Amino acid sequence: MHRTPRIMTVADTRPLVTIVLPAFNEAAVLKGGFLAIEAYLRTLSARYRFEYLLIDDGSTDGTAQIADALAAPRDDVSVVHHPTNAGVGRAFRTAFEHCRGDYIVTLDVDLSYDPQHIGLMLDKLRETRAQMVLASPYMKGGRISNVPWLRRTLSIWANRFLSLFAPGRLSTLTCMVRAYEGDFIRGLVLRATGLEVMPETVYKTMIMRGRIAQVPAHLDWSRQLAAGKGRRSSTRIGRQMIGTLLSGFIFRPFMFFILPGILLLAFSLWTNAWMFVHFFDAWRELGAIEGDRISAAVAQAYREYPHTFIVGLLSLMLAIQLIGLGILALQAKNYFEEVFHLGSRARRERAPEP
């Protein structure tokens, strides 16, 4: 009896990597950036499968049409459109909700970080079994080129400020170019809508005891400058600075309250010591008098040195208030971290199997 041979299909065991490309008014660079990324990823095709997720964040310059044209003939490219500009954080949250990859890489479509960083981050992610890998131009081996002075200065000092507060000695917390373990980042509950989402993901990864690694990176604005005035950056500097300050507070609230409170308390104790010196000097000068000698000495010392009493007592009250606020902030931070950790674990356990 003749039997038709059974055709055996072998499952593709290569990990799936989702490349997330958020875009707001990037018509001048979107197609060129996408093609450059695609060309580089072909060199990694023996080890990984790739899908592309373009997030059009309410663009008004033709970005949406270009993204749709790139996705139309292909099954591995998807586009999600926001009706209005909702911010980088909202774009990433949308991406994490839609992506399917075992690993997720977020990249600037303007290629201020070369596509080769993708391979470096994926290798680091698998080598260290980290949940997050950051591309850092500020660590040893990293560098910055052609970035305007103001942007460069703000970026450097924002990351130095956050590194001071965040544990782990990370050299960058604001970079958008990262690689994530897919299941981990999909299960991380995020709230930020702007650039503050970058330190938020770091903070919440730390709460979940996730491992964070870094690779040296080259931040280069050559392509952006070549695109000229047709490209408008969506970064809002003022909002970013406020977000950076608030992110530092989230990492180490005691630095904003308890540390200034302790310094003010030391100043207060020094001032109040002089208050007592003036009191005892007035006590000796009064000698024997009728009535309450203590009250008379205080009154005389106050008449001669009122600023010492006022500054000393006010600084003492303010120091106590700052230290108290710092303790409350620490308690609230610890409570939030515990609740977030427990809630995230419960959410993961209830999540259906893929």
Summary of the structure (lengths in Angstrom):
residues: 354
radius of gyration: 28.8
end to end distance: 41.7
largest distance: 130.7
contacts: 1093
relative contact order: 0.11
helix: 55%
strand: 14%
